[in-house]
Amino acid sequence: SLYLSVGSEVSTVFKTITTAHPFWLFILCFIMFMYYVFDGLATMIFARLYKKDFTLKEGFVNGLVGTLFSGLTPSSSGGQFAQVFRSEDNQGISPAISTSILLMCFISYQIVIMGFTAVIMIVDSAYFLDKGVGVSSMAAVGFLINAVVTLLLFAGAKSKKFQNFIVDKIVYLLSKTPLIKDYESTCFRIQNYFGEFREQMKVLQKNKKALLQTVLCNIVKLTIIYSTPFFSCLALGIKVPVSLFVQFLGLASIINLINTFLPIPGASGGSEGCYMILFCFLGRANASSSMFLWRFFSFYFGLILGMITFIVAKDTKRKDD
């Protein structure tokens, strides 16, 4: 997918990457490592509501294992399962509690991603409108889809009447299409999920300090991950003024919103295509080169760290046993 996105510029792209500045490559490595540290910190904060001796190291490892399996499975479906399994096997946390912790992490993250993106798009609305229908429509579609899904989740968790409406009306209508094959099992899963979501919302309401702390962690996380295209350009010697930093954050946030609904493992192909469209103002060669670095640090870097962590953690457990 990377090769197809680059097209005829492949030789120019590789030549540019080989001249990348070591200092900015180090900065990219450092900030992405800190991204996973803050991810582990958010997990630790919620985990300590149930297990007081849960450490940052355990949260860090758990997060990277989730990153690894999310990146390797369609729609990131394997990440949570791997985290729940590891929590029970290595950290002595029951699947029910582990699921609760991860659900609270999701709620906090979803609150931040919608708020963060909304603020950036409002602050830089003139830029998005100036770039024409293509960029504006991508931003609007990505944001609206996520906003609708988030509102449905919170509304369904808040009101059982609305939950029943979703199950009895919306899911029933969808069951008449190829989208839903087993109406009964789908209804059960949705009702169960809304029930768990509702319970964790109650826990968060009683632990506002923990929620606020994880919100701050997620703000730092998103700022880091959305800044990787900017630092990728600096690493390649592409002249981008600091005044464009917020615009880079906004464009990267659009890609992230759209990726959420791409069923391909790692949103492969879709991510690169979106990047080339949104960052076309850099020029094709510069956009292609920066895309390589951005994709490596925002996705593959986590997979590599996750694989190393998974292997080391597995070997350590064998020695302990």
N, C-alpha and C positions, 0 to 999 in steps of 0.2 A: 504493500500500500504506500510506503514511503517512496519507493522507486517510481510508481505510477504518478504520484503527486508531483514529483520533481520533473519528470519527462525528459526533454532533450538537454536540460541544464545539468545533468548528472555529473559530468566531468568538472564543470565550474564549481558546483556545490562541494564536491569532495576536496578540490583544491583550496577552497575557502576555509573549510572546516579544519584542514591540516595546519592552517596558520592562526587558529584560534588562540587568544591570549591566555596563558596559563593562570594568571591572577583571577580573571573572571570565571574561568572554569572551576577554580577552587571555590570561589564565592557561590557558584551554582551548586557544587557538591555540599558545601556547608549549609546553605539555606534549605536545601531539600532534606538533608539529614535532620535539621531542626524542625522541619515540617512533621516528620515522623515522631520526633520527640514530643512535640505539642499534641500530636494525635494520641500518643501513649499517656500523656499527662491528663487529657480529657477522660480517657478510659479509667485511669487510676482514681480520679476524683469521684466518679460515679461508683466504681467498684468498692471504694472505701465506705460507702453507705451500707454495704453488706459484709465486707471483709476488711477489717481495720488495718491488717498488716499487708495489704496489697501494695506492691511497690511500683515505682515508675518503670523499672526494668521489665516487670511483667506486663505492664501496659504497652510498653514499646514493642516487645516481642509479639504480643497478641495482635497489635495493630499491623505489624509487618506481615505476619502470617495471613491475616485477612486481606491485605493488599496483594499478596502473592496469588491467592486462590481467586480473588475477585478479578484480577487481571487475566487469569487463564480460563475463566468460565463465562458463558454467554450472560449478558445483563448483570454481571458481577454476582451471579447467584451462589457461587461456592464460598465466598468470603465469610459470611456469617456462620455457615455450617462449620467451617474449619476453625473459626475462633471459639465457637461453643465447644467443639470437640477438644481443642487444646486446653481450654479453661478447666474442663472437667478432668482431663488426663494429667495435666501438669500443675495446675494451680488449685485443685481441690474445690472448684466452684461448680455447683450443680447446673445442669443445662437450663433449668427454669430461671435461676438467678442470672446466669450469663446472658440469656436472651433478654432479660429485663435491662441489664446494663447496656447492652448493645442497642436496644430500642431507645433508651434515654439518650445515648450518644447520637442516634439518628434524629431524634426530636430536636436536640440542641443544634445539630448541624443544619437541619432543614430550616430552622428559624433564622439562623445566621446567613445561609446561602441566599435566601429570598431577600432578607433585609439588606445584606451587603450589596447584592446585585442591583436592587432597586435604588439604593443611594447613589451608586456609581453611574447608573443610567440617567438618573435625574440631574446629577452634578454635570455630567458630560452629554446632556441631551442634544445640545447644539451640534456636537460632532456627529452623533448618530444620524441626525436628520440631514446633515450636510452631505453625508456619504451616500445618500440615495436610497431607493426602495430595497435593494438587495440586503445591505447591512441592517437597515431599520427593520425589515420584515423578519430576518433571522433573529434579531434581538427580541422582537415582540413575540414571535412564536415560541422561542425557547423559554422566555420568562412566563408567558401566559400558561403554557402547558404545566410547568412546575408549580405555578401559583394555584392553578385549578386542582392539581393532585394534592398539594399541601392543604388547601382549604377543605377539600373533601375528607382528608384524613382527620383534621382537627374537628370539623363539623360532625363527622360520624362518631368520633370519640366523645364529643360533648353531648350529643343528642342521640338517644336510642331510637327516637322516631325517624330521624334522618338516616340512621344506620339501616333501619327496616325498609325505608324508601329505596335505598341503594340496592339492598338485597332483593326486595320483592318486585321492584320496577326495573331498575337499570340492568342489574345482572340477569334478570329474567328475560328482558328484551335481547340482551347480548347472547343469551344461551340459544336463541333462535338463529344465530349466525355461527360461522366456523370458529369465531374467537373463543367461545366457551363450549367445551364438549360435555363436561359433567357438571350440571347445574347444582346438584346437591352438595358435592364435595367443595365446589367453589364457594357456595354460600357458607359452608362450615368454616372454611379457611378465613373468609372475610370477617365473619362474626367473631371468630377467635382472635384475629388480629386486632380488630377494633376494641375487643375486651381487654387485651394486653396493653394496647395503646392508652386506653382510658385509665387503667391502673397506674401506668408509669407517669401519666400526666398528674395524677394525684400525688405520687411520690415527689415529683418535681415541685409541685406547689408547696409541699412541706419542707423542701430543701432548696429554697431560692438561692442561697449562697453558692451551693454546688452548681446550680444551673447557670448563674452569672459567671462563675469561674470557667466553666466549659464554653460558654458563649465567647468569652475573651480568647480562649485557646483556639476556637474555630475562626475567629476574626484574624488572628495571626496566621493560622494555617492557610486560609484563603488568600490573604495578602501575599504570602510566600508563593503559593502555586500559581497565582495569576501574574506574578511578577517575572516568572521564568522566561517568557518571550522577550521582555525588555533586557534582561541580563544576557540572554542568548545573543541579542544584537550587539551588545557591548563587547561580548567575548569575540565576536567575529569582526569587530572594527566597523560595524555599521553605525553611522552617525545618527543617533536618536537623542534629541534634547530631553532633559529631565521633565520639561513641561508636558511631554507626551506620556509620562508614567501612568497617570490615571486613565488615559485612553487605552493603553496597553492592558491595564487591569480589566477595563470594561470589555474589551474584545475577547480576552481570555475567558472571562466569566460567561460570555455567550457560548463559546465552544463547550464549556463544562456543562451548561444547562442542556444543550442539544445532545451531548454525549450520554446523558442520563437515560435517554430513551432509545439508544442504539443497541440492539440485541447482540451485536458481534462482540466477541471477547476483546476487552480493551478499547471498544469503539473503533477498532482498526479500520482505516479507510475514511470513515466519516470525520474523525478528528483532523486528519491531514487535509482533507478537502475543505473543511470549514476554515482551517488556518490559512490556506492559500487564498481563499476568497476574502477573508477579513483583513489579512495583512498584505494584500496585493499592492498597497501603496508603497511598500518597501522596494518594489521591483521584483520580477520573477526569480532572479538568481539569489538575491538577498532574502526573499521570503522563503525560498526552498532551503537555503543554508540554515537560517534561523529556525526553521521548522524541524530540521533534523536534531538540532541541539535541544530545542524545546520539548520535542517528543521523547528524546532520550531521558532528560532529567525529570520531566513531569510524569513519565510512565515507566520506562524500562529501568531507570535507576531504582525505583521502588521494588520492581520485580527481582532485580539482582540482590538488593539488600534483603528482601523477603526470603529468597532462596537460601542465601548464606545463613540467615538467622534460623530458618526452619531446620536446616541440616545440623547446625551447631547445637541448637536447642534439643534436637532429637538425640544427638550423640551424648550430650551432657546428661540427659535423662537416663540413657542406657547405663552410663558409668555409675550414676547415683543408685540405680536399681541393682 
